[in-house]
C-alpha cells in the first residue's frame, strides 16, 4: 500500500513549486514591460519638450524607441499607434507642456516645454 507514496507526494510538491516559479516569472515580466513603457513615455515627453513638437515622432519614440523607425520596425510590447496619446495642452503660453499617455497601461508623463 505504501509503495509509491513518496513519488506521489514529490509530484504534488514539484507541481506546486513550478506553479509558483512560473507565476513569479509572469509577474516579473509584466512589471518589466510596464516600467519600460513608463520610461519610454517619459523620454518621449522630454524629447517633445526640448525639440520642436511633432506628435507622430513622439509617438514613434514610445512605440519603436526612435523618432524615425525603419520599415519593418517591430513595436515594443505590441503597442499600436492608437494606444499612445500625445498632446501639448496649454500651448502656446506659459503653461505649455507635452503630454504622453498610454491609457491602457495606466501610464502618463508630462514635461514643461522649455523656453516659456
C-alpha positions, 0 to 999 in steps of 0.5 A: 500500500505504501509503495509509491507514496513518496513519488506521489507526494514529490509530484504534488510538491514539484507541481506546486513549486513550478506553479509558483516559479512560473507565476513569479516569472509572469509577474516579473515580466509584466512589471518589466514591460510596464516600467519600460513603457513608463520610461519610454513615455517619459523620454518621449515627453522630454524629447517633445519638450526640448525639440520642436513638437511633432506628435507622430515622432513622439509617438514613434519614440514610445512605440519603436524607441526612435523618432524615425523607425525603419520599415519593418520596425517591430513595436515594443510590447505590441503597442499600436499607434492608437494606444499612445496619446500625445498632446501639448495642452496649454500651448502656446503660453506659459503653461505649455507642456507635452503630454504622453499617455498610454491609457491602457497601461495606466501610464502618463508623463508630462514635461514643461516645454522649455523656453516659456 
